[in-house]
Amino acid sequence: MTVSHPQDAVDQRDAEVGAALRVPAGRRILLAGGTVLTLDPAIGNLLGDVLIEDGRITAVGVDLKARAGEHAIVVDARHAIVMPGLIDSHLHAWLGQLRGISQGLDFPGYMQLVHREVAPHYRPEDMYTGNLIAALMALDGGVTTILDNSHNARSLDHMTAAVQGLADAKIRAVHATAPPVDGSVPEPAWLTAVERLRERHFSSEDQLLTMRLMDLAPTERLWRYARDEDLWVTTEMGAHVTNLGDLAAAGLLTEKHTFNHCLALPGDDWKRIGGAGATVNLCTRSDTHFGLGQMIPPVDQALKAKITPGLSTDNETTYVSDMLTEMQHLVTVHRGHTFGRLAAGEQATQLMPRQVLEFSTLGGAANCGLSHVTGSLTPGKQADVVLLRTTDVNTSLATNAFTTVVGFANRGNVDAVFVGGRIRKWRGRLVGHDLAGVLERAAASRTYLMERVGLTPDRF
């Protein structure tokens, strides 16, 4: 005799909803009864519903079931925080299969191993694999958009493969291409490849992927090219940069510039960046790990310049790529720094969880040039949405939803992920991918690359 339990019915409904979400066939999707953090000040936060239609958010409110209609796919979100997808504003996704290879190295050691020894051996298929596994890692952690800083563009085939990896992951991404650090590809050859890549893969604005350039340091020549071609530029930025004033005076510093790291910048540079409407992102763990200077990322300097910064994980060669961890780390180190300033008699303000979540959503969207597309649960924007379970042992009993996300959650609590209204993770599992096959491919790529430089994985 078979005994039916109430949980069996719940599991069956979950399976049916999950199957419907994989092929929605134009049906509306109602995320019903959740704790909704919209990150839109005009709407606020509420216990209610989010309605999705044709990949966009069409309404946020209380009891939208009648508006959704009887044929809508209804997702029970009563035990979830419903929030915008997180955005990683600076990720070198091509390194995805080299997870942990530079653990214990300082920055010169990282540059030597990764860029001068391993990177030259990358084949197009390795670029594809790195981007695919890094993008899936992001989606699994509730990240719906990445800004992919791809500074290993050795040929058009390498660049095309990198873009295809992002496309096959089905993530929203900005592909910021750059020639290899070792100087083996002359800039004119790279720019010719850029033009062909743009023509072939970025002719439409109505797609998940967009393109820009990456500059390892601000150069007038590349910035003029970007301006003439109407392209954004992402630039590695820090105290080593001394020509930002000249570029600003030449009219080349605009809102279409994003800056990574931004360590130890002089005050005038912060004023220039803020005044131009440009964006910055902070690497809260990477800079500390590699000993690049400040232990505390320059979040106070950004806020003083009226900039809402993005947050970024940089790469996975040293630690797990995880935006939830990034937020937790920022809050912790900043609080310690702020208490030290207060003890010294200085004026200082603590970061609050809501602010830090804004960095990872609204700030990230600005870094990506996609504020009109994503970053908040605003009707009209693309439905990049994450459901975070509040019934797990670490997320239950919390008294504040923002604190739950920023202070207590981990990727294991990410229950569902939507990108443009299409399901990418359901009930804690990525969907639409042969994960065993992807991991096997990534392991083969890693083994090939490490063997080229005489390394083997350290098992202990």
FENFENNOR-V671623 format. One record per residue. N is the residue number from 1. RES is the residue in one small letter. OMEGA is omega as a letter, one per 20 degrees, with the letter a starting at -180 (NA if undefined). NEAR is the number of other C-alpha atoms within 12 Angstrom. D_FIRST is the distance of its C-alpha to the first C-alpha in whole Angstrom. Layout:
{{N:RES:OMEGA:NEAR:D_FIRST} {N:RES:OMEGA:NEAR:D_FIRST}}
This chain:
{{1:m:r:3:0} {2:t:r:5:4} {3:v:r:8:6} {4:s:r:11:10} {5:h:r:10:13} {6:p:a:10:16} {7:q:r:11:18} {8:d:r:13:15} {9:a:r:13:17} {10:v:r:15:20} {11:d:r:15:20} {12:q:r:15:19} {13:r:r:19:23} {14:d:r:24:24} {15:a:a:17:24} {16:e:r:19:25} {17:v:r:27:28} {18:g:r:33:29} {19:a:r:23:29} {20:a:a:24:31} {21:l:a:36:33} {22:r:r:27:34} {23:v:a:20:35} {24:p:r:25:36} {25:a:r:18:38} {26:g:a:19:41} {27:r:r:26:38} {28:r:r:35:39} {29:i:r:45:37} {30:l:r:44:37} {31:l:a:48:37} {32:a:r:35:36} {33:g:a:28:36} {34:g:r:35:38} {35:t:a:35:40} {36:v:r:39:43} {37:l:a:42:46} {38:t:a:43:48} {39:l:r:35:51} {40:d:a:25:53} {41:p:r:15:55} {42:a:a:13:56} {43:i:a:20:52} {44:g:a:20:51} {45:n:a:30:48} {46:l:r:27:45} {47:l:a:27:42} {48:g:a:32:41} {49:d:r:39:40} {50:v:a:53:42} {51:l:a:44:42} {52:i:r:44:42} {53:e:r:30:43} {54:d:r:22:45} {55:g:a:33:45} {56:r:r:33:47} {57:i:a:37:46} {58:t:r:27:47} {59:a:r:31:47} {60:v:a:42:46} {61:g:a:32:45} {62:v:r:24:43} {63:d:r:22:41} {64:l:a:26:41} {65:k:a:28:38} {66:a:r:17:40} {67:r:a:22:43} {68:a:r:29:40} {69:g:a:18:39} {70:e:a:14:36} {71:h:a:17:35} {72:a:r:27:36} {73:i:a:33:33} {74:v:r:34:32} {75:v:r:38:32} {76:d:a:30:31} {77:a:a:31:34} {78:r:a:25:33} {79:h:a:27:33} {80:a:r:37:35} {81:i:r:45:39} {82:v:a:48:40} {83:m:r:53:44} {84:p:r:47:46} {85:g:r:54:45} {86:l:a:56:47} {87:i:r:57:50} {88:d:a:57:52} {89:s:a:53:55} {90:h:a:49:56} {91:l:r:51:54} {92:h:a:46:56} {93:a:a:48:53} {94:w:r:53:54} {95:l:a:42:54} {96:g:a:43:50} {97:q:r:43:49} {98:l:a:42:52} {99:r:r:31:50} {100:g:a:23:52} {101:i:a:30:54} {102:s:r:31:57} {103:q:r:23:56} {104:g:r:17:59} {105:l:r:22:61} {106:d:a:22:64} {107:f:r:23:65} {108:p:r:16:67} {109:g:r:18:65} {110:y:a:29:62} {111:m:a:21:65} {112:q:a:19:66} {113:l:a:29:63} {114:v:a:38:61} {115:h:a:29:64} {116:r:a:21:66} {117:e:a:23:64} {118:v:a:35:61} {119:a:a:38:61} {120:p:a:31:64} {121:h:a:27:61} {122:y:r:39:59} {123:r:r:29:58} {124:p:a:28:57} {125:e:r:29:53} {126:d:r:42:53} {127:m:r:45:54} {128:y:a:38:51} {129:t:r:41:49} {130:g:a:48:50} {131:n:a:50:50} {132:l:a:42:47} {133:i:r:45:45} {134:a:r:49:47} {135:a:r:51:46} {136:l:r:44:42} {137:m:r:41:43} {138:a:a:48:45} {139:l:a:48:42} {140:d:a:43:39} {141:g:r:41:41} {142:g:r:51:42} {143:v:a:50:45} {144:t:a:54:45} {145:t:r:59:49} {146:i:r:59:51} {147:l:a:56:55} {148:d:r:52:55} {149:n:a:46:58} {150:s:a:46:59} {151:h:r:43:62} {152:n:a:47:62} {153:a:a:46:63} {154:r:r:36:64} {155:s:r:33:64} {156:l:r:31:63} {157:d:r:24:60} {158:h:a:37:59} {159:m:r:45:59} {160:t:r:36:57} {161:a:r:32:55} {162:a:r:50:54} {163:v:a:46:54} {164:q:r:33:51} {165:g:r:36:49} {166:l:a:44:49} {167:a:a:28:48} {168:d:r:27:46} {169:a:r:40:44} {170:k:r:39:44} {171:i:r:49:46} {172:r:a:48:49} {173:a:r:53:52} {174:v:a:48:56} {175:h:r:50:57} {176:a:a:45:60} {177:t:r:46:62} {178:a:r:44:65} {179:p:a:36:66} {180:p:r:35:66} {181:v:a:28:67} {182:d:r:23:69} {183:g:a:21:72} {184:s:r:21:71} {185:v:r:22:70} {186:p:a:18:73} {187:e:r:26:73} {188:p:r:18:74} {189:a:r:20:72} {190:w:a:30:69} {191:l:r:29:70} {192:t:r:20:70} {193:a:r:28:67} {194:v:a:37:66} {195:e:a:26:67} {196:r:r:19:66} {197:l:a:31:62} {198:r:r:29:63} {199:e:a:16:64} {200:r:a:17:61} {201:h:a:28:58} {202:f:a:26:59} {203:s:a:15:61} {204:s:r:13:58} {205:e:a:14:58} {206:d:a:14:54} {207:q:a:22:52} {208:l:a:36:50} {209:l:r:37:53} {210:t:a:35:57} {211:m:r:45:60} {212:r:r:41:62} {213:l:r:48:65} {214:m:r:45:65} {215:d:a:35:68} {216:l:r:32:68} {217:a:a:30:71} {218:p:r:33:73} {219:t:a:30:75} {220:e:a:23:77} {221:r:a:18:77} {222:l:r:32:73} {223:w:r:35:73} {224:r:r:23:76} {225:y:a:24:74} {226:a:r:30:71} {227:r:a:23:73} {228:d:a:12:74} {229:e:r:19:71} {230:d:r:20:69} {231:l:r:31:67} {232:w:r:39:65} {233:v:r:47:66} {234:t:a:48:64} {235:t:r:40:66} {236:e:a:34:66} {237:m:r:38:68} {238:g:a:32:70} {239:a:r:23:73} {240:h:a:19:74} {241:v:a:25:75} {242:t:a:19:78} {243:n:a:24:79} {244:l:r:35:76} {245:g:r:25:79} {246:d:r:18:81} {247:l:r:26:78} {248:a:r:30:78} {249:a:r:15:82} {250:a:r:17:81} {251:g:a:17:79} {252:l:r:32:76} {253:l:a:38:74} {254:t:r:30:72} {255:e:a:29:68} {256:k:r:31:67} {257:h:r:41:67} {258:t:a:49:64} {259:f:r:51:65} {260:n:r:47:63} {261:h:r:45:63} {262:c:a:41:67} {263:l:r:36:68} {264:a:r:27:71} {265:l:r:32:72} {266:p:a:24:76} {267:g:a:21:76} {268:d:r:20:77} {269:d:r:33:75} {270:w:r:35:72} {271:k:r:25:74} {272:r:a:31:75} {273:i:r:38:71} {274:g:a:29:70} {275:g:a:20:73} {276:a:a:27:72} {277:g:r:27:69} {278:a:a:38:67} {279:t:r:49:64} {280:v:r:53:63} {281:n:a:51:60} {282:l:r:51:60} {283:c:a:47:58} {284:t:r:46:57} {285:r:a:37:56} {286:s:a:41:58} {287:d:r:32:61} {288:t:a:27:61} {289:h:a:28:59} {290:f:r:27:62} {291:g:a:20:65} {292:l:r:26:66} {293:g:a:25:68} {294:q:r:27:66} {295:m:a:27:63} {296:i:r:33:63} {297:p:a:42:62} {298:p:a:38:65} {299:v:r:42:63} {300:d:r:29:66} {301:q:r:29:68} {302:a:a:37:66} {303:l:r:27:65} {304:k:r:20:69} {305:a:r:27:70} {306:k:r:22:67} {307:i:r:35:65} {308:t:a:34:61} {309:p:r:48:60} {310:g:r:53:57} {311:l:a:55:55} {312:s:a:51:55} {313:t:r:48:53} {314:d:r:42:56} {315:n:a:47:54} {316:e:a:36:51} {317:t:a:36:54} {318:t:a:29:54} {319:y:a:26:51} {320:v:r:30:48} {321:s:a:44:48} {322:d:a:41:47} {323:m:r:51:48} {324:l:r:44:46} {325:t:r:33:48} {326:e:r:41:51} {327:m:r:45:51} {328:q:a:31:50} {329:h:a:32:53} {330:l:a:43:55} {331:v:a:33:55} {332:t:a:26:55} {333:v:r:25:58} {334:h:r:29:60} {335:r:r:24:59} {336:g:r:20:61} {337:h:a:27:64} {338:t:r:24:64} {339:f:r:19:64} {340:g:r:18:67} {341:r:r:16:69} {342:l:r:15:69} {343:a:r:12:70} {344:a:r:11:73} {345:g:r:10:74} {346:e:r:12:73} {347:q:a:14:71} {348:a:a:20:68} {349:t:r:21:64} {350:q:r:24:61} {351:l:r:29:58} {352:m:a:23:55} {353:p:a:28:52} {354:r:r:30:52} {355:q:a:28:55} {356:v:r:40:54} {357:l:r:43:51} {358:e:r:36:54} {359:f:a:47:55} {360:s:a:53:52} {361:t:a:49:51} {362:l:r:43:55} {363:g:r:42:57} {364:g:r:50:55} {365:a:r:45:55} {366:a:r:40:59} {367:n:a:49:59} {368:c:a:52:57} {369:g:a:38:60} {370:l:a:34:56} {371:s:r:25:57} {372:h:a:21:57} {373:v:a:37:53} {374:t:r:47:51} {375:g:r:48:51} {376:s:r:47:50} {377:l:a:46:48} {378:t:r:36:51} {379:p:a:28:50} {380:g:r:25:52} {381:k:r:33:51} {382:q:a:38:48} {383:a:r:46:45} {384:d:a:48:45} {385:v:r:53:42} {386:v:r:51:40} {387:l:a:48:37} {388:l:a:48:37} {389:r:r:39:34} {390:t:r:33:35} {391:t:r:22:32} {392:d:a:22:33} {393:v:a:15:34} {394:n:a:20:38} {395:t:r:29:38} {396:s:r:22:36} {397:l:a:16:39} {398:a:a:21:41} {399:t:a:13:44} {400:n:a:22:46} {401:a:r:33:44} {402:f:r:33:47} {403:t:r:29:47} {404:t:a:33:43} {405:v:a:48:44} {406:v:a:36:47} {407:g:a:29:47} {408:f:a:31:43} {409:a:r:36:41} {410:n:a:31:41} {411:r:r:37:39} {412:g:r:30:36} {413:n:a:34:36} {414:v:a:42:37} {415:d:a:40:33} {416:a:r:45:35} {417:v:r:47:38} {418:f:r:46:40} {419:v:a:43:43} {420:g:r:36:45} {421:g:r:45:42} {422:r:a:40:40} {423:i:r:41:37} {424:r:r:45:38} {425:k:a:43:35} {426:w:a:35:32} {427:r:r:32:29} {428:g:a:27:32} {429:r:r:26:32} {430:l:a:33:35} {431:v:r:27:34} {432:g:a:23:36} {433:h:r:23:37} {434:d:a:17:36} {435:l:r:19:37} {436:a:r:12:36} {437:g:r:14:39} {438:v:a:28:41} {439:l:r:22:41} {440:e:r:16:42} {441:r:a:24:45} {442:a:r:32:46} {443:a:r:24:46} {444:a:r:21:48} {445:s:r:33:51} {446:r:a:37:51} {447:t:r:26:52} {448:y:a:25:54} {449:l:a:33:56} {450:m:r:29:56} {451:e:a:16:57} {452:r:a:19:60} {453:v:r:22:62} {454:g:r:13:61} {455:l:r:18:58} {456:t:r:17:54} {457:p:r:21:51} {458:d:a:12:52} {459:r:a:5:49} {460:f:NA:4:49}}
